[in-house]
Each structure stands twice: as C-alpha cells, then as structure tokens.
Amino acid sequence: MLQSQTNPIDTIARLNDRARLGLDRTSKIMMTSNLLAKLSDGSPIGRVVAQAKAMKAARSCTFKDDSPERDFASFEIEGVKAFLKVDYFDVNLQFGSEDPADASITRRVVTIMAAEDY
C-alpha cells in the first residue's frame, strides 16, 4: 500500500496558518510595543483595541509567492505598515526547531510588528 507524502512546505504553511489564526494552543502571538503605541491612544482600553486591530489584520493578511510557508507578510493597519513573522522553536522555546513541519517538536511564535521594528 502506498502512503501519501505531504510536501513539508505545505505542512509548514498549514501549521503557520493555524498559529496565525489562534488555533494552535502551543503557539505564542506577540506584538511589539511600538506597533501598539502607533495604534492606540496609550490608555489600557486603547491598547486592547490596538491588539484587536492587529489580530484582525494578521488573520486576514495575504502572503506573496516568495513566502510559500506563509511565515512572513507585510500589510497595513490603519495606515501603519506592519509585518507578521513566524519563527520556529523547540518545545522549550530555547533553540530553533529541528523540523518546523513536525508540530510535536516545534513551537511557533508569531510576531506582529511595525515595519521599523523588523
């Protein structure tokens, strides 16, 4: 019997989408303070609203052909140029993952940042 082989890039893209959409309970989503400052009035409620705006933009962003793993995107949030970057770590978040296509040994960190934070 033949087993179907999945392309590792497709697997990584699918796992990255799950992390970006907040569906992967093992991943972390981070936002830079600079981005939040640009999107908020500085009040606690303003920062929460800024986080919601950033998450909405990240969840609906599109990826260019040069990012087949869907690990980097550029988009705007209310006129602020922002980037999304997915990094791959071991389960202890200490070292890079040996295989980003293997969800059992990889933890994803999604960072949403202002362009100048990159």
Beta strands, then each sheet from edge to edge (+ up, - down):
strand 1: 28-31
strand 2: 72-77
strand 3: 80-89
strand 4: 107-114
sheet 1: 1+ 4+ 3- 2+
end
